[in-house]
Amino acid sequence: MLRMAAKRSVTRVQVTLPISLRRLVEQRVTSGGFVNASDYIGHLLRRELAEDRFGELVQEGLDSGPATPLTKADWKRYRRMAGELGEVDDRAERVAHQH
């Protein structure tokens, strides 16, 4: 059973669980440093959303075609793009060119 009541940017959801799952939630709240069951369930949902997004990004990479080696021109372009962030570490480029 799921019952929802809207309240500004927060929504209340009531969930019916078997006793075994309720105990599991209580255990996770106690051992995981969560404030309450709501905090723990919210954590699980945010983690699931992040996993979904990661899967989308992996699929996007796979769909983009075969991998190509980074060239010196690529590194130059990336350095220019990152220039506003401060000093750029070139160790990754040195390692990439060694292989």
Secondary structure, 3 states (H helix, E strand, C coil): CEEEEEECCEEEEEECCCHHHHHHHHHHHHHHCCCCHHHHHHHHHHHHHHHHHHHHHHHHHHHCCCCCCCCHHHHHHHHHHHHHHCCCCCHHHHHHHHC
